């Protein structure tokens, strides 16, 4: 356990205390069930990130390649639910292998009885097709990117991010910035993981999102695949974005759990 954080040490010790059982068919519903299948030797975060990105290579193959917001979301089944991962081609991985690093992990509404779909969520990030504008009040991703542009370039947008709605005058004043956000986001390729479970804070979708962010985050850790000095997120007004290297604020301070990658890989084999 040398070199592991206290949280990872405890997860590994817990795994040793659980007797092995026969694995269930398909993705398991809890991290505990995965741990019960038999503990692996403790691994470093770098090794886990390497394994994580190898799973993405398999996911890319199963999906027929990356997609972008500039394309039609028709490649995604209309009612599909799941987790999406945005990559940045201008942000190469420096430690876990080659290729772009993940810069944003998200899912659709996980509140109980939510009816949101992946296509709906991604269209919120994409913005309007005609004007190139959008509504950052309906997309945290858009709001974060817009605020970073404001901070980097000293733009004037006093109402950006204020409230859940805005009147026509305010929306018109924000159109140019919304277009800039759309231009930025439509250049980011993404992959998606299909997980059609029931909505709720304990859903597999919520768990995969949370654990993925925890694994990727550089918050209060020795950085792995640190952002380049040109990454727009370094201009964010959110410390958690700047220090995690992700366009995420929630879960960046958490520890990922033993068994997460087993579950992640199982869902990859169910997607496509």
Secondary structure by P-SEA (a helix, b strand, c coil): cccccaaaaaaaaaaaacccccccccccccaaaaaaccccccccaaaaaaaaaaaaaaaaaaaccccccccccccccccbbbbbbbbbcccccccccccccccccccccccccccccaaaaaaaaacccccccccccccaaaaaaaaaaaaacccccccccccccccaaaaaaaaaaaaaaaaaaaaccbbbbbbbcccccccaaaaaaaaaaaaaccccccccccccccccccccccaaaaaaccccccccccccccaaaaaaaaaaaacc
